[in-house]
Amino acid sequence: MPDPILNDISHRRYNSLRGSWVLVSPHRTKRPWQGQQEAATGTTVPPYDPSCYLCPGNKRAAGDFNPDYNNTFVFVNDYSAVKEEQTAYKPPDRDGTLSSLFLHAESVTGKCYVVTFASSHNLTLADLDPCDIVPIINTWTDLYSAHLSPSSPLAKTASATTLPPSSHNTDATLPKAQYRYMQIFENKGAAMGCSNPHPHGQIWTTSSLPEEPALELEQLKRYHREQGGCHMLEDYASLESDQQERTIFENSAFIARRRALTDFSTDEVSLLAEIIAEVTRRYDNLFETQFPYSMGLHQAPLEGSEEEIECSHFHIHFYPPLLRSATVRKFLVGYEMMAEPQRDITPEQAAERLRDCGGVLYRKSTAGRQQ
């Protein structure tokens, strides 16, 4: 158990997955706040919005029409951050010059998708039952499998898939090249830059390995080498399960190590859906608002060495901006940009508050009382 004094003094916590530190200042939650406040998200979003470019049957920004889908729908992002085809770029030969030391650029190609989570405009992951989240996970898995390199060790166990898969509607087609990595993520809420409240996430596949998963992968490989073949997150999950100090919710698949979505059995997909439902519902219940966050899946690269694939460990990150209330957002500025990340709450305090927020989603129980 951490020393109780850490609840009152400034200190640093080590993040083994990144090999970095976080400054924790729990005493700062007592300071008054006179800065910007976000509007608390209400529950007035309609189940269908005729102006929404993600609702079934509606026209998208680029002119295409969505099908009348029921749960998930996939299409190539109309405004993709990376493209499959673009003008070729070859770095100039500047060997021996200062330019060769400092000025580097490389072409990045890829494919970006949008994945709706539900046909209803007003249902977030927190509103969905685990059985309704299963099709979302299956959609992620289908797209990951379709982009997986045939030479990857994962390809030996992954289910064969073609696009469009039978489990969901899609405007997607098979990729034109082999890409290195697939980042699956969701930005929820205007506070996180989400421009459309319709429940959806994004998938970006790129020819390069992005910095965050690359940094984690190096740490996972180092741990595997230095700890006699053990896996970092497997050991860490076991530790947290034993201590129960920073654990919010766990089920029988909590400690299981899976390299990627393709390793999950049908039962494990249901258990993963249960965990996603629990975590997102507790976030919403914490301040009784539609809690904003950025959420992302980290897993094995689409293409990589045997060591990279073997050391990979599927996990999900949630980055919430609200730490004090439903209206006061945590800004990443100043010290955090120039020095290191800083938080005003300890992980034990955060976990305790979320553990206490289980049960029925607040807006469902409120609606029930009003009837």
C-alpha positions as CSV (number, residue, x, y, z in Angstrom):
1,M,0.0,0.0,0.0
2,P,1.4,3.5,-0.9
3,D,2.4,5.6,2.1
4,P,-0.7,7.7,3.1
5,I,1.5,10.8,3.1
6,L,1.5,10.6,-0.8
7,N,-2.1,11.8,-0.6
8,D,-0.9,15.2,0.6
9,I,2.5,15.9,-0.8
10,S,3.9,16.5,-4.3
11,H,5.8,13.5,-5.7
12,R,6.5,11.7,-8.9
13,R,5.1,8.4,-10.2
14,Y,7.0,6.2,-12.6
15,N,5.3,4.9,-15.7
16,S,7.0,1.7,-16.6
17,L,5.2,1.4,-19.9
18,R,6.7,4.6,-21.2
19,G,9.8,4.8,-19.1
20,S,8.7,8.2,-18.0
21,W,7.6,10.1,-14.9
22,V,4.5,12.0,-13.9
23,L,4.4,14.8,-11.3
24,V,1.5,14.3,-8.8
25,S,0.3,17.3,-6.8
26,P,-2.8,16.1,-4.8
27,H,-2.9,19.2,-2.6
28,R,-3.7,21.4,-5.6
29,T,-7.3,20.1,-5.8
30,K,-8.0,22.5,-2.9
31,R,-7.1,25.6,-4.9
32,P,-10.0,27.9,-6.1
33,W,-10.7,27.9,-9.9
34,Q,-11.5,31.1,-11.8
35,G,-10.4,30.0,-15.2
36,Q,-12.3,28.6,-18.2
37,Q,-15.2,26.2,-17.5
38,E,-16.8,23.8,-19.9
39,A,-20.5,23.5,-20.3
40,A,-21.7,20.3,-18.7
41,T,-23.0,18.0,-21.4
42,G,-26.8,17.5,-21.1
43,T,-28.9,14.6,-22.4
44,T,-30.9,16.5,-25.0
45,V,-29.3,14.9,-28.0
46,P,-32.0,13.4,-30.2
47,P,-31.9,9.7,-31.4
48,Y,-31.8,11.0,-35.0
49,D,-30.5,14.2,-36.4
50,P,-31.3,14.9,-40.1
51,S,-28.2,17.1,-40.3
52,C,-25.8,14.5,-38.9
53,Y,-23.4,13.0,-41.5
54,L,-23.2,9.8,-39.5
55,C,-26.9,9.0,-39.0
56,P,-28.3,6.2,-41.1
57,G,-29.6,7.3,-44.5
58,N,-28.0,10.8,-44.3
59,K,-25.7,12.5,-46.7
60,R,-22.1,12.7,-45.7
61,A,-19.8,15.7,-46.2
62,A,-18.3,14.3,-49.5
63,G,-21.8,13.6,-51.0
64,D,-22.1,9.8,-50.3
65,F,-25.2,8.5,-48.5
66,N,-25.0,6.2,-45.5
67,P,-27.0,3.0,-45.6
68,D,-29.8,2.3,-43.1
69,Y,-27.4,0.4,-40.8
70,N,-28.4,-1.0,-37.3
71,N,-25.2,-1.0,-35.2
72,T,-21.8,-0.4,-36.8
73,F,-21.0,1.3,-40.1
74,V,-17.5,1.7,-41.6
75,F,-16.4,4.1,-44.3
76,V,-13.1,5.6,-45.4
77,N,-12.7,9.0,-43.8
78,D,-13.8,11.7,-46.2
79,Y,-11.0,13.9,-44.8
80,S,-8.3,11.4,-44.1
81,A,-5.1,12.4,-42.3
82,V,-3.1,10.0,-44.5
83,K,-3.8,8.8,-48.0
84,E,-3.1,5.6,-49.9
85,E,-2.0,7.3,-53.0
86,Q,0.1,10.5,-53.2
87,T,3.0,12.0,-55.0
88,A,6.2,10.0,-54.3
89,Y,8.8,11.6,-52.2
90,K,12.5,10.7,-52.1
91,P,14.7,12.4,-49.6
92,P,17.6,14.3,-51.2
93,D,21.1,12.9,-50.8
94,R,22.8,15.3,-48.3
95,D,25.4,13.0,-46.8
96,G,28.0,14.9,-44.8
97,T,26.0,18.1,-44.5
98,L,24.3,19.7,-41.6
99,S,21.0,19.2,-43.4
100,S,21.6,15.5,-43.3
101,L,21.9,15.7,-39.5
102,F,18.9,17.9,-38.7
103,L,16.5,18.1,-41.6
104,H,14.6,14.8,-42.1
105,A,11.3,14.1,-43.8
106,E,9.7,10.8,-44.9
107,S,6.6,10.0,-46.8
108,V,3.7,8.4,-44.8
109,T,0.9,6.6,-46.5
110,G,-2.1,4.9,-45.1
111,K,-5.8,4.6,-44.8
112,C,-8.3,6.2,-42.3
113,Y,-11.7,4.9,-41.4
114,V,-14.7,6.1,-39.4
115,V,-16.6,3.5,-37.4
116,T,-20.0,4.3,-36.0
117,F,-20.8,2.6,-32.7
118,A,-24.6,2.7,-33.0
119,S,-27.3,3.9,-35.4
120,S,-28.9,6.0,-32.7
121,H,-27.5,9.5,-32.6
122,N,-27.6,9.8,-28.8
123,L,-26.2,6.5,-27.5
124,T,-22.5,6.5,-26.4
125,L,-20.5,3.5,-25.2
126,A,-21.7,4.3,-21.7
127,D,-25.3,3.8,-22.8
128,L,-24.7,0.5,-24.6
129,D,-25.0,-2.9,-23.0
130,P,-22.0,-5.2,-23.4
131,C,-23.9,-7.2,-26.0
132,D,-24.2,-4.0,-28.1
133,I,-20.5,-3.3,-27.8
134,V,-19.5,-6.8,-29.1
135,P,-20.3,-5.8,-32.7
136,I,-18.0,-2.8,-32.3
137,I,-15.1,-5.0,-31.2
138,N,-15.9,-7.4,-34.0
139,T,-15.7,-4.6,-36.5
140,W,-12.3,-3.5,-35.1
141,T,-11.1,-7.1,-35.3
142,D,-12.3,-7.5,-38.9
143,L,-10.5,-4.4,-40.0
144,Y,-7.3,-5.3,-38.1
145,S,-7.4,-8.8,-39.6
146,A,-7.9,-7.4,-43.1
147,H,-4.8,-5.2,-42.8
148,L,-2.6,-7.8,-41.0
149,S,0.6,-8.8,-42.8
150,P,0.6,-12.4,-44.1
151,S,4.1,-12.8,-42.6
152,S,3.0,-11.8,-39.1
153,P,2.9,-14.6,-36.5
154,L,-0.6,-13.4,-35.8
155,A,-1.8,-14.3,-39.3
156,K,-1.5,-18.0,-38.4
157,T,-4.3,-17.7,-35.9
158,A,-6.3,-14.8,-37.2
159,S,-9.6,-15.6,-38.8
160,A,-9.6,-15.0,-42.6
161,T,-11.6,-11.9,-43.5
162,T,-12.5,-9.9,-46.5
163,L,-14.0,-6.5,-46.8
164,P,-16.9,-5.9,-46.6
165,P,-17.2,-8.3,-43.6
166,S,-20.6,-9.9,-42.9
167,S,-20.8,-8.5,-39.4
168,H,-21.4,-4.9,-40.3
169,N,-22.1,-2.4,-43.0
170,T,-19.0,-0.9,-44.6
171,D,-17.9,1.2,-47.5
172,A,-14.3,0.0,-46.9
173,T,-12.2,-1.9,-49.4
174,L,-9.0,-3.9,-48.9
175,P,-5.8,-1.8,-48.5
176,K,-3.6,-1.2,-51.5
177,A,-0.4,-1.7,-49.5
178,Q,0.9,-3.4,-46.4
179,Y,0.9,-0.9,-43.5
180,R,2.9,-1.0,-40.3
181,Y,0.4,0.0,-37.7
182,M,-3.3,0.5,-37.0
183,Q,-4.4,3.0,-34.3
184,I,-8.0,2.5,-33.2
185,F,-9.3,5.4,-31.1
186,E,-12.3,7.5,-30.0
187,N,-12.5,11.2,-29.1
188,K,-15.6,11.7,-27.1
189,G,-17.1,15.2,-26.4
190,A,-16.4,18.7,-27.7
191,A,-13.8,19.1,-24.9
192,M,-11.7,16.5,-26.8
193,G,-12.2,18.1,-30.2
194,C,-15.0,15.8,-31.3
195,S,-17.0,17.6,-34.0
196,N,-20.0,15.3,-34.1
197,P,-21.9,13.8,-31.1
198,H,-23.0,10.7,-33.0
199,P,-21.2,7.8,-31.3
200,H,-18.2,6.9,-33.4
201,G,-14.5,6.2,-33.4
202,Q,-11.7,6.3,-35.9
203,I,-9.0,4.0,-37.3
204,W,-5.8,5.2,-38.8
205,T,-3.5,2.8,-40.5
206,T,0.0,4.1,-41.4
207,S,3.1,2.9,-43.1
208,S,5.1,4.0,-40.1
209,L,5.1,3.0,-36.5
210,P,3.8,6.0,-34.5
211,E,5.8,7.3,-31.6
212,E,3.6,6.3,-28.6
213,P,3.1,2.6,-29.5
214,A,6.8,2.5,-30.6
215,L,7.9,3.9,-27.2
216,E,5.8,1.3,-25.4
217,L,7.0,-1.5,-27.6
218,E,10.6,-0.7,-26.7
219,Q,9.8,-0.9,-23.0
220,L,7.9,-4.1,-23.4
221,K,10.8,-5.7,-25.3
222,R,13.3,-4.5,-22.8
223,Y,11.3,-6.0,-19.9
224,H,10.9,-9.3,-21.7
225,R,14.6,-9.5,-22.2
226,E,15.6,-8.4,-18.7
227,Q,13.0,-10.4,-16.8
228,G,13.7,-13.8,-18.3
229,G,10.9,-13.8,-20.9
230,C,8.2,-12.4,-18.6
231,H,5.7,-9.9,-20.0
232,M,5.4,-6.5,-18.4
233,L,1.7,-5.9,-18.5
234,E,0.9,-9.5,-17.5
235,D,3.0,-9.1,-14.4
236,Y,1.6,-5.6,-13.8
237,A,-2.1,-6.8,-14.1
238,S,-1.3,-9.6,-11.6
239,L,0.1,-7.0,-9.2
240,E,-2.9,-4.7,-9.5
241,S,-5.3,-7.6,-9.1
242,D,-3.6,-8.6,-5.9
243,Q,-3.4,-5.1,-4.4
244,Q,-6.8,-3.9,-5.5
245,E,-5.7,-0.2,-4.9
246,R,-5.8,1.1,-8.5
247,T,-8.3,-1.4,-9.9
248,I,-11.7,-0.2,-10.9
249,F,-13.3,-3.3,-12.3
250,E,-12.1,-6.7,-13.3
251,N,-13.5,-10.0,-14.7
252,S,-12.0,-13.4,-15.6
253,A,-10.1,-12.0,-18.6
254,F,-8.5,-9.1,-16.7
255,I,-5.0,-10.7,-16.5
256,A,-5.1,-12.7,-19.7
257,R,-2.3,-11.6,-22.1
258,R,-3.4,-11.1,-25.7
259,R,-1.2,-9.7,-28.3
260,A,-3.9,-8.2,-30.5
261,L,-7.7,-8.4,-31.1
262,T,-7.2,-11.4,-33.2
263,D,-6.1,-13.4,-30.1
264,F,-9.5,-12.9,-28.4
265,S,-11.9,-15.8,-28.2
266,T,-15.7,-15.2,-28.6
267,D,-16.1,-15.3,-24.8
268,E,-13.2,-13.0,-24.3
269,V,-14.7,-10.5,-26.7
270,S,-17.8,-10.4,-24.5
271,L,-15.6,-9.9,-21.4
272,L,-13.8,-7.1,-23.1
273,A,-17.2,-5.5,-24.0
274,E,-18.2,-5.8,-20.3
275,I,-15.0,-3.9,-19.2
276,I,-15.5,-1.1,-21.8
277,A,-19.2,-0.7,-20.7
278,E,-18.2,-0.6,-17.0
279,V,-15.4,1.9,-17.4
280,T,-17.3,4.3,-19.7
281,R,-20.4,4.1,-17.5
282,R,-18.4,4.9,-14.4
283,Y,-16.9,7.9,-16.0
284,D,-20.3,9.3,-16.9
285,N,-21.6,8.6,-13.4
286,L,-18.6,10.3,-11.7
287,F,-19.9,13.9,-12.5
288,E,-23.3,12.9,-13.9
289,T,-22.4,14.1,-17.3
290,Q,-21.5,12.7,-20.7
291,F,-17.9,12.4,-19.7
292,P,-15.4,13.4,-22.5
293,Y,-12.2,11.4,-23.1
294,S,-9.7,10.2,-25.6
295,M,-9.6,6.4,-25.7
296,G,-7.2,4.3,-27.8
297,L,-6.3,0.6,-28.3
298,H,-2.6,-0.4,-28.4
299,Q,-1.7,-3.8,-29.7
300,A,0.7,-5.6,-32.0
301,P,1.8,-3.9,-35.2
302,L,0.2,-5.0,-38.4
303,E,3.7,-5.9,-39.6
304,G,6.7,-6.5,-37.4
305,S,9.4,-8.8,-36.2
306,E,8.7,-11.9,-34.2
307,E,10.1,-10.2,-31.1
308,E,7.8,-7.2,-31.6
309,I,4.7,-9.4,-32.0
310,E,5.6,-11.7,-29.1
311,C,6.2,-8.8,-26.7
312,S,3.1,-6.9,-27.6
313,H,0.2,-6.8,-25.2
314,F,-3.2,-5.6,-26.1
315,H,-4.4,-2.8,-23.8
316,I,-6.6,0.3,-23.8
317,H,-5.8,3.8,-22.8
318,F,-8.4,6.3,-21.4
319,Y,-7.3,9.9,-21.1
320,P,-10.0,12.0,-19.3
321,P,-9.7,15.8,-19.2
322,L,-12.1,16.2,-16.2
323,L,-10.5,15.7,-12.8
324,R,-12.2,18.3,-10.5
325,S,-15.8,18.6,-11.8
326,A,-18.0,18.3,-14.8
327,T,-17.0,21.8,-16.0
328,V,-13.3,22.3,-15.1
329,R,-11.0,20.8,-17.7
330,K,-7.4,19.8,-17.1
331,F,-5.2,21.7,-19.6
332,L,-1.9,20.3,-20.9
333,V,0.1,23.6,-20.9
334,G,3.1,25.3,-19.4
335,Y,5.0,22.8,-17.2
336,E,3.5,19.8,-18.8
337,M,4.6,20.9,-22.3
338,M,8.0,22.1,-21.2
339,A,8.9,19.7,-18.4
340,E,6.8,16.6,-17.6
341,P,3.1,15.6,-17.2
342,Q,1.4,16.7,-13.9
343,R,-1.8,15.5,-12.2
344,D,-3.7,16.9,-9.3
345,I,-5.0,13.5,-8.1
346,T,-3.3,10.2,-7.2
347,P,-4.1,7.0,-9.1
348,E,-5.4,5.5,-5.9
349,Q,-7.8,8.4,-5.4
350,A,-9.0,8.3,-9.0
351,A,-9.6,4.5,-8.8
352,E,-11.5,4.8,-5.5
353,R,-13.8,7.5,-6.9
354,L,-14.5,5.4,-10.1
355,R,-15.1,2.2,-8.0
356,D,-17.8,4.1,-6.2
357,C,-19.6,5.0,-9.4
358,G,-20.8,1.6,-10.5
359,G,-24.4,0.6,-11.0
360,V,-27.0,1.9,-13.4
361,L,-26.0,4.8,-15.7
362,Y,-27.1,8.0,-13.9
363,R,-29.3,9.3,-16.8
364,K,-31.2,6.0,-17.0
365,S,-31.9,6.0,-13.2
366,T,-32.9,9.7,-13.4
367,A,-35.3,8.9,-16.3
368,G,-36.8,6.1,-14.3
369,R,-37.4,8.3,-11.3
370,Q,-39.1,10.9,-13.5
371,Q,-41.6,8.4,-15.0
